[in-house]
Amino acid sequence: MSTTPSPAAPPTAPTYELEEELRSSGARVVAGVDEVGRGAWAGPLLVCAAVSGEGEPPAGLTDSKRLTPVRRRELAERLRPWVADHAFGWSSPQEIDEVGMTEALRRASRRALEALTPRPDAVILDGGHDFIGRPWRVRTQVKGDLTCVSVASAAVLAKVHRDSFMAELAAEHPGYGFERAAGYPSPTHRAALAEHGPTPHHRMSWAYLDDLPEWRHLRKVRPVSGGQISLL
């Protein structure tokens, strides 16, 4: 006898649970932080820090990766006036090449947090690794962009803002698919790199260049502490 499986329950909407926990321990202002662009071949790393507004967030708020581009843009339009404050921190491809991704994440995150008014007393950071560090009081949360209102807000705002920036770069550098894949790996992106080489917006210390015989000589090495040389 066969049975029809029941439909999967819809994902739980993000809550204020973490924000309330931190406020109960003395934090007046709590910011959620998320990044976009970490795995891209081209374009900047972008971090958003967001402080949630009053009451219920705009309907449909969830992990930005679960939303279509149209839904993300619509939600971002409603989030901007709702959040109490938000700010962006950038790290350029050149800075990423120079200092590496962990340090770029730290710098971009601090730039975003330092642009908030007032300064947050606590930070909820998406993921399991605190790359921001002292003096910021950081609480990491795996899947925070799915479970935490302020982090989910930061994630949507970051994704929409960076996608818009990359679409503008597409007008300057057509053929790489920046308007669709936002600098991430794709067949279109790889084919354009093979034919035309990297643009000034590409990360030149990344391993994708090893697969491009005509351009691999452009790959940069980054000195690291201890006198060693890192290719990443």
C-alpha positions in Angstrom: 0.0 0.0 0.0 1.6 3.3 -1.1 1.2 6.5 0.7 1.5 10.0 -0.7 4.2 12.0 1.3 2.9 15.1 2.9 4.2 18.4 1.4 7.3 19.8 3.0 6.7 22.5 5.6 7.6 26.0 4.4 10.8 27.4 5.9 10.4 29.2 9.2 10.5 32.9 8.9 13.5 34.7 10.6 12.8 35.8 14.2 14.1 38.3 16.8 15.3 35.5 19.1 19.0 36.3 18.9 18.5 40.1 19.0 16.3 39.7 22.1 18.9 37.5 23.8 21.7 40.0 23.2 19.5 42.9 24.3 18.6 41.1 27.5 22.3 40.9 28.3 22.8 44.7 27.9 23.2 45.4 24.2 21.0 48.4 23.2 21.7 48.3 19.5 22.2 45.0 17.7 23.4 44.8 14.1 23.2 41.8 11.7 26.1 41.3 9.3 26.3 39.3 6.1 28.6 39.3 3.0 28.2 38.7 -0.7 30.9 38.2 -3.3 33.2 35.9 -1.4 33.4 33.3 -4.1 33.3 35.5 -7.1 36.1 35.7 -9.7 35.4 39.4 -10.3 34.0 42.4 -8.5 34.3 43.5 -4.9 33.5 41.8 -1.7 30.5 43.6 -0.1 29.4 43.5 3.5 26.1 44.9 4.8 25.4 45.7 8.5 21.7 46.3 9.3 19.8 47.2 12.4 16.3 45.9 12.3 13.3 48.3 12.5 10.3 48.2 14.8 7.7 45.5 14.6 7.3 42.9 12.0 9.7 43.0 9.0 8.4 43.1 5.5 6.6 40.0 4.5 8.6 37.4 2.7 11.9 38.1 4.4 14.2 35.0 4.2 17.6 33.9 3.1 18.4 36.0 0.0 19.5 32.8 -1.9 15.9 31.5 -1.7 14.5 34.5 -3.6 14.4 35.2 -7.3 16.2 38.4 -8.4 12.9 40.1 -8.9 11.6 39.2 -5.4 14.9 40.3 -3.8 14.7 43.7 -5.5 11.1 44.1 -4.4 12.0 43.1 -0.8 15.0 45.4 -0.7 12.8 48.3 -1.7 10.6 47.6 1.4 13.5 46.9 3.7 15.4 50.1 3.1 12.8 52.4 4.8 12.0 49.7 7.4 15.4 49.1 8.9 16.6 51.5 11.6 19.9 51.8 9.8 22.1 50.0 7.4 25.5 50.5 5.8 27.8 48.8 3.3 31.5 48.1 3.5 33.6 47.2 0.4 36.8 45.4 -0.3 38.1 45.8 -3.8 39.6 43.0 -5.9 43.0 44.7 -5.5 42.7 44.7 -1.7 41.5 41.0 -1.7 44.6 40.2 -3.8 46.9 42.1 -1.4 45.6 40.9 2.0 43.6 37.7 1.4 39.9 36.9 1.9 39.9 36.7 5.7 41.4 40.1 6.2 39.3 41.5 3.4 36.2 40.3 5.2 37.3 41.8 8.5 38.0 45.2 6.9 34.8 45.3 4.9 32.8 44.3 7.9 34.3 46.9 10.1 33.8 49.6 7.5 30.1 48.7 7.4 29.8 48.6 11.2 31.6 51.9 11.7 29.3 53.6 9.3 26.2 52.8 11.5 24.7 55.5 13.8 24.7 54.8 16.7 27.5 52.3 17.0 26.2 48.8 17.6 26.7 47.2 21.0 26.6 43.7 19.6 26.9 42.1 16.2 25.2 38.9 14.8 27.4 37.5 12.1 26.2 35.0 9.6 28.3 31.8 9.7 30.4 30.0 12.2 33.6 32.0 12.2 34.2 35.4 13.7 36.4 37.3 11.2 35.5 40.7 12.7 37.1 40.3 16.1 37.6 42.7 19.0 36.6 45.3 20.1 33.3 44.3 18.5 31.1 42.0 20.5 30.3 39.3 17.9 27.8 36.4 18.1 28.2 34.0 15.2 25.1 32.2 13.9 25.2 29.5 11.2 22.3 30.1 8.7 21.7 33.4 10.4 20.4 34.8 7.0 17.6 32.2 7.4 16.8 32.5 11.1 17.7 36.0 12.2 15.8 39.1 11.2 18.7 41.6 11.2 21.0 39.2 9.4 18.4 38.3 6.8 17.8 42.0 6.2 21.6 42.6 5.7 21.8 39.6 3.3 19.1 40.8 1.0 20.3 44.4 1.0 23.9 43.3 0.3 22.9 41.0 -2.5 20.7 43.5 -4.3 23.3 46.3 -3.9 26.2 44.3 -5.2 24.2 42.8 -8.1 23.2 46.3 -9.2 26.9 47.4 -9.1 27.9 44.4 -11.1 25.2 45.1 -13.7 26.7 48.6 -14.1 30.1 46.9 -14.7 28.5 44.8 -17.4 27.9 47.9 -19.5 31.7 48.6 -19.4 32.8 45.0 -19.9 30.2 43.2 -22.0 30.4 39.5 -22.6 31.4 38.4 -19.1 27.9 37.9 -17.9 28.3 40.3 -14.9 24.6 41.3 -15.3 23.5 37.7 -14.7 26.2 35.9 -12.6 27.6 39.0 -10.8 31.2 38.0 -11.3 30.7 34.4 -10.1 31.9 31.4 -12.2 29.8 30.6 -15.2 30.3 29.2 -18.7 29.9 32.6 -20.2 32.3 34.1 -17.7 34.9 31.4 -18.4 34.6 31.7 -22.2 35.0 35.5 -22.0 38.1 35.2 -19.8 39.6 32.7 -22.2 39.1 35.0 -25.2 39.7 38.4 -23.7 41.5 37.9 -20.4 40.7 39.5 -17.0 39.3 43.0 -16.6 40.6 45.5 -14.0 37.8 44.2 -11.8 39.0 40.6 -11.6 40.8 39.0 -8.6 44.3 38.3 -10.0 45.5 36.0 -7.2 42.8 33.4 -7.7 43.3 29.9 -9.1 40.9 30.3 -12.1 43.8 31.9 -13.9 45.7 28.6 -13.8 43.1 27.2 -16.2 43.7 30.0 -18.8 46.9 29.3 -20.6 47.1 32.7 -22.3 46.6 34.6 -19.1 48.0 32.5 -16.3 51.2 34.5 -16.3 49.2 37.4 -14.9 48.4 35.6 -11.7 49.7 37.4 -8.6 51.3 35.9 -5.6 50.7 37.3 -2.2 53.4 37.4 0.5 52.3 36.1 3.8 53.8 36.2 7.3 56.9 34.1 7.9 58.4 34.9 4.5 56.3 32.3 2.7 54.5 33.0 -0.5 50.8 32.2 -1.0 49.2 31.8 -4.3 45.7 32.4 -2.7 
